[in-house]
Amino acid sequence: MAFDANLVLFDGSEAITASNPTSTTRTNGYAVLDIKETAAKGMVAALIVAVKGSMGDTDYVIGTIQACDTEDFSTGEVERLASFGGATHTEHTFGAECPIIILRRIATKKRYIRFCGNLSGTAPTTLYVLLSPYPFGTL
């Protein structure tokens, strides 16, 4: 993997379920990351979706990347850094043996960051949400 193992917001080890992680301890594939803050130019967030089979009319992947100054996101302002909406069967060719990769540039001065996501559908799917402090030359 061309990503740092310490910058994985969702690791694909579990089936994605609606979740709002509140700890740096990984649970159900999710984790809150202590990044201190991003560099001035930010970092890249990559949502990688691999679907084996086909998705139906109501299948989708949706999620947001959020930042906060508290690990459990219970106090202080929660900042939405990026949205991954619209990864639906009508907008992308799921099941084509190639993963869908959606990139977003994010920047924050907040200390903690997390991915909150959900997947609807029955297609066997693997999902990763990864961060990189470096711009992508190739992916």
Secondary structure, 3 states (H helix, E strand, C coil): CCCCHHHEEECCCCCCCCCCCCCCCCECCECCEECCCCCCCCEEEEEEEEECCCCCCCCEEEEEEEEECCCCCCCCCCEEEEEEEEEECCCCCCCCCCCEEEEEEECCCCCEEEEEEEEECCCCEEEEEEEECCCCCCC
